[in-house]
Amino acid sequence: MGLFKKNPFGHILFLKKWLIRIFGALTHRRFRGFNELQIEGSEIIKDLPDTNVLFISNHQTYFADVVAMFHVFNASLSGRTDSIKNIGYIWNPKLNIYYVAAKETMKAGLLPKILAYMGSISIERTWRSQGQDVNRQVKMSDISNIGKALDDGWVITFPQGTTTPFKPIRKGTAHIIKRYKPIVVPIVIDGFRRSFDKKGLRIKKKNILQSMEIKAPLDIDYDNETTDDIVKRIEFAIEQHSSFLKVISKADLKAQEELDKLRKWKID
């Protein structure tokens, strides 16, 4: 790799590699130390092609979700299955991993700008800006940049566009899938909201079990399925359909009943 070789977005790969190495070393204990990341399905990663792969996931924090995926992807590519043990995998990271993020988020301070250099595809949200609801047209340059990233490598996107659970899937993701026909790999994460603050930069609570499930690629009929069909598939794949909310509610109710029984036993 030449010292000043650049990716399609003009980022110097040598600099990007060192940023990933440094940031990877600084964040490793957030997922294997202060807290423990339970991984399932990472064997799928090493069998994927080098380009045109789109990862879709639910979203819990601005940055911790993506950082965890960088760790898991690189660990899997270096031969580790469902483990990020031994951080040596970060020495030779995959440099063509990108993630979709709101432009205003990536400009909010020095650290987000550094994270942006490591792989952000910054887009303007069409529905929200600076805490206010808006309604504006999709910028075709944003769509083209996602396509450019898919041509060069892997892209992580959060199709709900928010860290609030069970919000609707944005149709833009379905349009991208139909247009560029990537391999679509669903990921379901949990525990990050309890571990970190909303930005995912500050550790809020230790000894939290975080989880990441990487599912098999979706079998999509790119030509015949509608965007609505694909949106529905995404909802179920990343477990953000309303039916999952009912299941979670029942589980929470059961847990509360058990907690009440335990409290009653202690009182008696």
Kinemage of the C-alpha trace (Angstrom):
@kinemage 1
@onewidth
@group {chain A} dominant
@subgroup {mainchain}
@vectorlist {calphas} color= white
{ca met a 1} P 0.000 0.000 0.000
{ca gly a 2} L 1.446 3.359 -1.062
{ca leu a 3} L 1.977 5.870 1.690
{ca phe a 4} L -0.466 8.356 0.163
{ca lys a 5} L -2.893 5.957 -1.515
{ca lys a 6} L -6.492 7.154 -1.081
{ca asn a 7} L -9.925 5.588 -1.079
{ca pro a 8} L -12.737 6.887 -3.361
{ca phe a 9} L -13.611 9.571 -0.784
{ca gly a 10} L -10.096 11.023 -0.720
{ca his a 11} L -9.077 9.578 2.655
{ca ile a 12} L -5.436 8.539 2.937
{ca leu a 13} L -5.469 4.796 3.698
{ca phe a 14} L -2.226 4.850 5.701
{ca leu a 15} L -3.696 7.484 8.042
{ca lys a 16} L -7.042 5.678 8.199
{ca lys a 17} L -5.286 2.425 9.154
{ca trp a 18} L -3.484 4.082 12.051
{ca leu a 19} L -6.645 5.809 13.272
{ca ile a 20} L -8.450 2.438 13.318
{ca arg a 21} L -5.526 0.807 15.138
{ca ile a 22} L -5.382 3.529 17.801
{ca phe a 23} L -9.140 3.839 18.263
{ca gly a 24} L -9.513 0.049 18.259
{ca ala a 25} L -6.934 -0.280 21.041
{ca leu a 26} L -8.627 2.475 23.075
{ca thr a 27} L -12.122 0.961 22.784
{ca his a 28} L -11.428 -2.778 23.061
{ca arg a 29} L -12.082 -2.972 26.811
{ca arg a 30} L -15.511 -1.407 26.313
{ca phe a 31} L -16.580 -4.694 24.746
{ca arg a 32} L -14.218 -7.111 26.475
{ca gly a 33} L -13.388 -5.827 29.927
{ca phe a 34} L -15.706 -3.193 31.398
{ca asn a 35} L -18.533 -5.007 29.625
{ca glu a 36} L -18.719 -8.280 27.714
{ca leu a 37} L -19.876 -8.527 24.098
{ca gln a 38} L -21.622 -11.796 23.304
{ca ile a 39} L -21.325 -12.502 19.571
{ca glu a 40} L -23.308 -14.942 17.464
{ca gly a 41} L -22.980 -15.736 13.768
{ca ser a 42} L -19.672 -14.001 12.999
{ca glu a 43} L -18.554 -16.971 10.864
{ca ile a 44} L -20.768 -15.399 8.166
{ca ile a 45} L -18.390 -12.429 7.894
{ca lys a 46} L -15.342 -14.228 6.521
{ca asp a 47} L -17.355 -15.803 3.694
{ca leu a 48} L -18.647 -12.488 2.321
{ca pro a 49} L -17.240 -10.908 -0.858
{ca asp a 50} L -14.894 -7.955 -0.517
{ca thr a 51} L -17.377 -5.430 -1.954
{ca asn a 52} L -21.106 -4.672 -2.350
{ca val a 53} L -22.196 -5.875 1.092
{ca leu a 54} L -24.786 -3.880 3.052
{ca phe a 55} L -25.173 -4.510 6.785
{ca ile a 56} L -28.516 -3.420 8.247
{ca ser a 57} L -28.946 -3.109 12.002
{ca asn a 58} L -31.081 -1.689 14.746
{ca his a 59} L -29.465 1.324 16.413
{ca gln a 60} L -28.852 2.035 20.114
{ca thr a 61} L -26.058 4.636 20.306
{ca tyr a 62} L -24.461 7.022 17.814
{ca phe a 63} L -20.976 5.489 17.779
{ca ala a 64} L -20.583 2.425 20.047
{ca asp a 65} L -22.668 0.212 17.727
{ca val a 66} L -20.402 0.922 14.751
{ca val a 67} L -17.185 0.606 16.775
{ca ala a 68} L -18.296 -2.814 18.043
{ca met a 69} L -18.991 -3.922 14.462
{ca phe a 70} L -15.507 -2.800 13.367
{ca his a 71} L -14.081 -5.003 16.133
{ca val a 72} L -16.253 -8.021 15.309
{ca phe a 73} L -15.760 -7.794 11.530
{ca asn a 74} L -11.976 -7.521 11.757
{ca ala a 75} L -11.736 -10.251 14.396
{ca ser a 76} L -13.776 -12.597 12.198
{ca leu a 77} L -11.674 -11.816 9.114
{ca ser a 78} L -8.550 -12.721 11.094
{ca gly a 79} L -9.968 -16.146 12.013
{ca arg a 80} L -11.781 -15.553 15.310
{ca thr a 81} L -15.321 -16.891 15.503
{ca asp a 82} L -17.762 -15.133 17.832
{ca ser a 83} L -14.856 -13.600 19.745
{ca ile a 84} L -12.812 -10.403 19.911
{ca lys a 85} L -10.247 -11.953 22.238
{ca asn a 86} L -6.655 -10.853 21.548
{ca ile a 87} L -6.736 -7.431 19.927
{ca gly a 88} L -3.978 -8.327 17.454
{ca tyr a 89} L -6.654 -8.503 14.729
{ca ile a 90} L -6.809 -4.692 14.669
{ca trp a 91} L -3.219 -4.387 13.386
{ca asn a 92} L -4.270 -5.141 9.812
{ca pro a 93} L -7.877 -3.885 9.628
{ca lys a 94} L -10.188 -4.014 6.633
{ca leu a 95} L -10.004 -0.454 5.316
{ca asn a 96} L -13.041 -0.482 3.039
{ca ile a 97} L -15.696 -0.627 5.771
{ca tyr a 98} L -18.033 2.379 5.754
{ca tyr a 99} L -21.046 3.413 7.793
{ca val a 100} L -23.941 5.769 7.092
{ca ala a 101} L -24.324 8.649 9.578
{ca ala a 102} L -26.070 11.998 9.819
{ca lys a 103} L -23.867 14.841 8.586
{ca glu a 104} L -24.721 17.092 11.549
{ca thr a 105} L -23.664 14.330 13.986
{ca met a 106} L -20.295 13.811 12.315
{ca lys a 107} L -19.503 17.542 12.404
{ca ala a 108} L -20.294 17.966 16.114
{ca gly a 109} L -16.789 18.096 17.590
{ca leu a 110} L -13.276 16.827 16.973
{ca leu a 111} L -13.884 13.180 17.930
{ca pro a 112} L -16.828 12.722 15.520
{ca lys a 113} L -14.685 14.256 12.759
{ca ile a 114} L -11.948 11.693 13.477
{ca leu a 115} L -14.551 8.916 13.454
{ca ala a 116} L -15.864 10.284 10.157
{ca tyr a 117} L -12.401 9.938 8.610
{ca met a 118} L -12.388 6.278 9.649
{ca gly a 119} L -15.319 5.496 7.359
{ca ser a 120} L -18.396 7.704 7.632
{ca ile a 121} L -20.681 8.322 4.671
{ca ser a 122} L -22.260 11.517 5.947
{ca ile a 123} L -25.768 12.196 4.662
{ca glu a 124} L -28.366 14.891 5.281
{ca arg a 125} L -31.405 13.470 7.032
{ca thr a 126} L -34.629 14.248 5.189
{ca trp a 127} L -36.879 14.080 8.252
{ca arg a 128} L -34.951 15.753 11.071
{ca ser a 129} L -32.326 18.462 11.478
{ca gln a 130} L -30.860 19.988 14.668
{ca gly a 131} L -33.614 18.497 16.803
{ca gln a 132} L -36.441 19.762 14.586
{ca asp a 133} L -38.746 17.827 12.266
{ca val a 134} L -38.165 18.731 8.624
{ca asn a 135} L -39.372 17.511 5.249
{ca arg a 136} L -36.809 17.823 2.483
{ca gln a 137} L -35.814 15.977 -0.659
{ca val a 138} L -33.248 13.203 -0.657
{ca lys a 139} L -29.912 14.449 -2.002
{ca met a 140} L -28.914 12.284 -4.943
{ca ser a 141} L -25.260 12.877 -4.055
{ca asp a 142} L -25.898 11.072 -0.738
{ca ile a 143} L -27.332 8.058 -2.584
{ca ser a 144} L -24.421 8.129 -5.037
{ca asn a 145} L -21.907 8.185 -2.174
{ca ile a 146} L -23.479 5.082 -0.640
{ca gly a 147} L -23.257 3.420 -4.047
{ca lys a 148} L -19.612 4.467 -4.318
{ca ala a 149} L -18.903 2.926 -0.908
{ca leu a 150} L -20.639 -0.324 -1.894
{ca asp a 151} L -18.528 -0.467 -5.063
{ca asp a 152} L -15.424 -0.127 -2.876
{ca gly a 153} L -16.379 -2.338 0.076
{ca trp a 154} L -18.863 -2.885 2.901
{ca val a 155} L -21.447 -0.419 4.224
{ca ile a 156} L -23.157 -0.422 7.643
{ca thr a 157} L -26.499 1.348 7.816
{ca phe a 158} L -29.182 1.825 10.464
{ca pro a 159} L -32.423 1.922 8.438
{ca gln a 160} L -34.537 3.434 11.215
{ca gly a 161} L -32.310 6.518 11.243
{ca thr a 162} L -32.705 6.893 15.008
{ca thr a 163} L -31.607 5.238 18.261
{ca thr a 164} L -35.243 5.051 19.428
{ca pro a 165} L -36.426 1.421 19.199
{ca phe a 166} L -39.338 0.258 17.009
{ca lys a 167} L -39.419 3.376 14.858
{ca pro a 168} L -40.399 2.916 11.187
{ca ile a 169} L -37.855 1.751 8.625
{ca arg a 170} L -36.883 4.531 6.215
{ca lys a 171} L -37.697 3.615 2.610
{ca gly a 172} L -34.368 5.031 1.450
{ca thr a 173} L -32.635 1.823 2.523
{ca ala a 174} L -35.034 -0.246 0.392
{ca his a 175} L -34.395 2.024 -2.613
{ca ile a 176} L -30.627 1.569 -2.157
{ca ile a 177} L -31.069 -2.220 -2.017
{ca lys a 178} L -33.133 -2.273 -5.216
{ca arg a 179} L -30.754 0.084 -7.018
{ca tyr a 180} L -27.354 -1.413 -6.111
{ca lys a 181} L -28.397 -5.036 -5.408
{ca pro a 182} L -25.961 -5.618 -2.519
{ca ile a 183} L -25.735 -8.697 -0.338
{ca val a 184} L -27.836 -7.648 2.674
{ca val a 185} L -26.713 -8.933 6.075
{ca pro a 186} L -28.981 -8.214 9.099
{ca ile a 187} L -27.492 -7.560 12.544
{ca val a 188} L -29.377 -7.363 15.842
{ca ile a 189} L -27.683 -5.674 18.797
{ca asp a 190} L -28.695 -5.227 22.425
{ca gly a 191} L -27.202 -3.943 25.667
{ca phe a 192} L -25.484 -0.905 24.150
{ca arg a 193} L -28.192 1.475 25.350
{ca arg a 194} L -27.643 0.273 28.910
{ca ser a 195} L -23.839 0.318 28.647
{ca phe a 196} L -23.245 3.742 27.097
{ca asp a 197} L -24.667 7.220 26.900
{ca lys a 198} L -26.674 8.123 23.791
{ca lys a 199} L -23.577 9.120 21.816
{ca gly a 200} L -21.856 5.878 22.743
{ca leu a 201} L -18.731 7.684 23.930
{ca arg a 202} L -19.145 7.574 27.711
{ca ile a 203} L -19.511 4.326 29.663
{ca lys a 204} L -22.742 4.658 31.634
{ca lys a 205} L -22.762 1.304 33.384
{ca lys a 206} L -20.254 -1.548 33.719
{ca asn a 207} L -20.779 -5.323 33.770
{ca ile a 208} L -23.536 -5.152 31.175
{ca leu a 209} L -23.955 -8.077 28.794
{ca gln a 210} L -23.968 -6.691 25.260
{ca ser a 211} L -25.020 -8.878 22.360
{ca met a 212} L -24.567 -8.885 18.592
{ca glu a 213} L -26.253 -11.445 16.361
{ca ile a 214} L -25.148 -11.558 12.733
{ca lys a 215} L -27.779 -13.272 10.617
{ca ala a 216} L -27.559 -15.015 7.242
{ca pro a 217} L -27.870 -12.721 4.194
{ca leu a 218} L -31.426 -12.020 3.064
{ca asp a 219} L -32.666 -13.749 -0.083
{ca ile a 220} L -34.064 -10.742 -1.950
{ca asp a 221} L -35.687 -10.675 -5.385
{ca tyr a 222} L -34.278 -7.272 -6.333
{ca asp a 223} L -36.362 -6.914 -9.496
{ca asn a 224} L -39.764 -8.149 -8.343
{ca glu a 225} L -39.993 -7.202 -4.664
{ca thr a 226} L -41.334 -3.699 -4.006
{ca thr a 227} L -39.733 -1.208 -1.640
{ca asp a 228} L -42.602 -1.896 0.782
{ca asp a 229} L -41.837 -5.631 0.619
{ca ile a 230} L -38.186 -4.959 1.414
{ca val a 231} L -39.070 -2.573 4.250
{ca lys a 232} L -41.200 -5.309 5.813
{ca arg a 233} L -38.356 -7.796 5.445
{ca ile a 234} L -35.951 -5.377 7.153
{ca glu a 235} L -38.370 -4.826 10.045
{ca phe a 236} L -38.439 -8.537 10.823
{ca ala a 237} L -34.756 -9.159 10.050
{ca ile a 238} L -33.503 -6.587 12.572
{ca glu a 239} L -36.355 -7.419 14.982
{ca gln a 240} L -37.970 -4.007 14.930
{ca his a 241} L -41.437 -5.059 13.791
{ca ser a 242} L -44.227 -4.286 16.273
{ca ser a 243} L -44.712 -8.001 16.931
{ca phe a 244} L -41.293 -8.091 18.623
{ca leu a 245} L -42.397 -5.271 20.923
{ca lys a 246} L -45.245 -7.480 22.186
{ca val a 247} L -42.811 -10.335 22.857
{ca ile a 248} L -40.462 -8.006 24.755
{ca ser a 249} L -43.361 -6.609 26.771
{ca lys a 250} L -44.393 -10.126 27.808
{ca ala a 251} L -40.808 -10.932 28.776
{ca asp a 252} L -40.550 -7.741 30.841
{ca leu a 253} L -43.856 -8.585 32.559
{ca lys a 254} L -42.604 -12.087 33.387
{ca ala a 255} L -39.350 -10.659 34.764
{ca gln a 256} L -41.298 -8.190 36.913
{ca glu a 257} L -43.471 -11.013 38.277
{ca glu a 258} L -40.359 -12.994 39.247
{ca leu a 259} L -38.853 -9.888 40.875
{ca asp a 260} L -42.066 -9.335 42.877
{ca lys a 261} L -41.968 -12.962 44.050
{ca leu a 262} L -38.359 -12.551 45.172
{ca arg a 263} L -39.166 -9.344 47.076
{ca lys a 264} L -42.164 -11.015 48.767
{ca trp a 265} L -39.970 -13.994 49.741
{ca lys a 266} L -37.412 -11.683 51.338
{ca ile a 267} L -40.116 -9.809 53.278
{ca asp a 268} L -41.696 -13.050 54.514
